Amino acid sequence: MPTALPPASSKLILASLASGAFYLRLSTRGGTHLITRQGLLWLSEQRRVFNFVRRNRLARKFASRFVAGETIEEAVRAARDLAAKSITSSLDLLGESVTVESDAIAARDQYLTMLDRMAAAGEEVNVSVKLTQMGLDIGEDLCHANMVRILEKAKQLGGFVRLDMEGSAYTQRTLDFFTGRLFGSFGSHCGVVIQSALRRSESDINDLIALKARVRLCKGAYLEPPAIAFPDKKDVDRNYVRLMERLLREGNYPGLATHDETIIEHARRLVSRERIPSDRFEFQMLYGVRRDLQGRLRHQGFNMRVYIPFGTQWYPYLMRRLAERPANIVFILGNLIRESVPGR
């Protein structure tokens, strides 16, 4: 059973978040309680907690490891720092599930500004966007109008727009929207994401390869029912490798989004054995995660892109990422520890 949330008079302890112990505690007169998945989701929706965390210097410092900041300028600066190491970026304005038209238009306008700022800074123009942020749940025509504005600007600047994949409830809608309403006009300037955790993904990969669409392959962070997704990590990994092999052999410049060194080594052996040129694909990782591995792969001559999230919604973003799959806590902590070990 989930641990009950303490009353509102309880003192919220955020030192754990700020110090790097990637969980939250609530301290009450009766003791300290670990917050469960339900608690993390509850916290992600609490405006008073959000405002407090945003003002907390230690919490902001810790979050800055994984989120580039709140402004476009900070995100472009992070991209510039990575470019100095010959690592490319994809910027993502945090926010999703928009239900008000004016919010969707405001998000669109921020993306248009983002594209211009990246080009002005001399950086490769590459962004990631969620369709629900562009108003998909309000109306497909609104979402389409917003995406066309963004894609027209990206095309003008020689850039690229990746449609992020959300939970499984949006998988078919996203793919239909991408193939039916965007790809025909903006094919070389847009791509989509496929999650190896989903049972359907092999079929989706086949369709996208036939379309010659650019695919970003990730494992998937959402908690899904067993009928839709593989419940065991080994099956998710096995499916990732199978889909990765298809994309490396037949795909159109796939993005291999993983921090898993076993899978990365499998990819390296495959491209070496089959003489697949390194400019036919790229590895992708999250901002702040396994920076040592990012640099090592780039040094070895592989293309590397880092996904850079930013925006005022960084606190709900972190809470939801943890709540979606509790194993994310162990994953991030493990990678932080691995980075700190000399010689890795």
N, C-alpha and C positions, 0 to 999 in steps of 0.2 A: 504494500500500500504506500502511496506517496506520503512524504512527510508533510503534515499540515503546515500552512504558512502561519507564522506568528502574527499577533495582532498588530495594527498599524503603529502602536506605540513602541514597537520593537526598534532597536537600533540597527540600521543597515550597515554591515561591515563590508567595505569595498577594498580594504587593504590587500585581500587575496588577489583581486583582479590586478591591482596596481603593481604588486610585487612579482607576479608571474605564476602564482599558484592558480591555475586556470579553473577556478570554481568560485562560487559565491557562498557566503555564510550569512545567516541571520542570527544575531546574538540576542537572547532574551534572558530574563531572570531565571528561566528554567534550564538554560543551557544553550549550546550552539547546535544549529540544525543545518544539515546539508540540503540545498535546494534541488529538487528533482526536476525532470523535464517540464512538468506542469508549472513548477515554480519559475523556471527560466522563461517560459512563455508568458507567464503572468508579469514578471518583471519587465519583459520587453515592451509591454503595453502601458507601463506606469509612467505617465508624463512627469510626475514629481521626481521619481527616481532618475529618469532620463536627464532632467534638468540638473539634478545634483551631480550626476556622473560627469556631465559635460563641463561642469565647473571645477571638478576635482583634478588637480594637477597630476597626481600620481596615476589615476585611472587613465587620463588622456595620454600620459607618457607611455603606459603599457599598450594602449590601443594603437598608438602610432607605429608600433612594430608591425601591425597587420593592416592598418588603414592609413593611407597617405596623408590624411588631413580632412578638413571640411570644405576647402575651396578648390576651384579649378586651378588656381595658381600653384597651390601646394601639390596637386596631382601632377601637373606638368613639370614641376621641379623634380619630383620623384622620377618621372620618366626621363628627364634630362640626366639625372644621376646614373640611372641604369644604362642610358645610351653611352655614357662615358666608358662603360665597361663592355660596350658592344652588345648589350642586351636590349631587345626591343620590348615594347609595352602594349597593353590594351587597357585603356582607362574605362572605369565603370562608375557612374554616379549611383550611389546607393539609394534604394527606394523601389518599391514594387507594390502590387495590388492597389493601384490608384483607383479611386471611385468617384472622383470629382473632376470634371472636364478641365477646369482651370489649372488643376495640379498637373494633369497630363501635358497641357500646353506649356506650362512653366518648365517641366522636365525636358520637353523637346527643345525649348529655347536654350536651356543650359547645355544640352548636347551640341547644338549649333555653335554656341560660343566655345565649347570645348574643342571642337574640330578646328575652328579658326585659330585658337590659342596654340594648339599643337603644331599647326602648320607654320604660324608666325615664329615659333621657337625653333623651327627647323627639325622637329621630331617627326618620325613616321606617324601618320594619322591612322589610328586604330582604336576603336572603342567597342565596348560590349554593352548591350541594352536588353532589358526585359520588356516583352510586349505588354505585360500588365501595367508597367510604368508609363507606357504610351497610351493607355486607355482601353486595352483589349476588353476588359470587363464592363466598360461603359458602352462601347460600340465598336465593331470592326472597322467601320468607315472612318471614325475618329482616329483609331490606331493606325490605319493605313495612311491617312493624310499626314500624320506626324512622322511616320517612318519614311515616307517618300521625301519629306523635307530634309530629314537627316541624311538619307542615302544620296539625294541629289547633291547635297553639300559635300559629302564624302567623295562622291564620284568626281566632282569638280576639283577636289584637292588631291586626287589620286589615292584616296584612303580606303579603309575597309571597316565594315560594321558587322559584328558578330551578334546574332540573336542568342541570348542566354536561354538555357532550358530551365524551366521551373519544375514544380511537382508534376507527378504523372497525370493529374487532371488536365494539365495544359500541353502534354506531349503532342497529341494528335492535332490540337488547335494550332500549336506553334508550327508544326511541320506543314500543315495545310496552308497556313498563312504565308510561310516562307516560300513554298513551291508554287502556290497558286497566285500570290499577289505581289511578290517581291523579286523572286529569282529571275523571272523572264526579262525584267527591265534592268536589273542591277546585279546580274550573276557574278561577275568578277569582283564586285565590291561588297558582297555580303556572304555570310556563312551561318552555320547553325551548330548547335551542340548536341551530342548524343551521349547518354549515360549507360555505361556497361552494366550497371545494377539492374536495369530493366530487361525483362525477358524478351521484349519485342525488338530490342535494339539491332539484332542481326538483320532482321528484315528491313529495318529503317536504313541501316548502313548500305545494304544492297541497292535500295532505291536511290540513295544519295550518290553513290558511286556511279550508277547508271546516268544520273543527271549531271555528273561532273561538278557537283557542289563541294565547297570546302567545308570540312567537318572538324570540329574540335571534339576529341574523345576524352571524357572524364569518367570517373567511377560513379559519381552521384552522391550528394550529401543528404538527400531527403529520406526520411523514414517512410517506407512504403509497405503495403500489405504483401505477404508472401505470394499471393496469386499474381501480382504484378511485377515484383522484383525478387531477385535472389536474396534469401535471408542470410546466407553464409558468406563470409568474406572470401573464402577460397573460390567460391563459384563466381563471385563478382570479378575477382582477379583473373580467373580462367577465361571468362567471357571478354574481359578487357584485352587480354593477350590475343585471343582469336580475332577480335574486331580490329585491333591494332595491326596485326599481320595483313589483313585484307586491305586496310587503308594504306599501309606502306607499299604494298605491291601494286595497288590499283587506284588509290585515291588521288585527289587533287590537292596537293600540299596540305596534308592533315596536320592538325595541332595535337600533339600527344600530351595531354594534361595529367601529369602524375608526379608524385614525389617518391614513388616506390622504386628503390634502387634495383630490386630484382627484375622488375618489369623493364626498367630503363636498360639494364644490362642485356636483357633478352632482345630488345630493339636494336641495341648496338651490334650484337652478334648477327642478327638477321640482316641488317643493311650491309655489314661487312661481307657476309657469306654470299649474298645475292647481288652485291655491288650496286646497291641503291644509293645514288648520290645524296650527300648530306643537305643539298639545297632543295630536295624534294619534300622535305617535312621539317617540322620544328618541335622541340620540347617546350612545354609550357608549365609554369608553376605560379603559386600564389605569392603575392607581395609579403615579404618578411618570413617566408617559410623555406628552409633549406637554402639559404643564400650561399652557403659553401658549395652545395651541389650545383646550383645555378652557374656559379663562376667556373667550376671545374668542367662542366659540360661545354660551356662556351670556349674555354681554353683548349678543349679537345677538338674544336672546329665545328660543333653542332650549333644550329640556330636555336636561340633561347628567347622566349617571350614571357614576360611577367604580367600577370593580371593585377591591376592596381585599383582597388576600390577606394572611394573617397565620398565625402558628403556629410551632412549633419546627422544622417541616420546611422552613423557607425555603431552607436550603442545597441539599438535593436538588431542591427546586422550581426554583431558578435553574439548576442543572446540567442537569436534564432538559429545561428549556425551550430551552437552548442546544443540547443534543444532538439534540433532535427535528428541528430544522431549522437547519443552520449559518448560514443567511441571517439568523436572528434576531439574531446578533451584530452584523452590519452594520446591521440595522434599528434596534436600540436605540442603537448609537453614532450613527447618522445623526440620530435624533430628539433625542439629547442635544445634538448640534452645532446643529441647527436651533433648539432652545430658546434657545441661548446667543447667537444672532444678533439684535442689536437690531432692533426694528421688525417682527418676525415675530409 
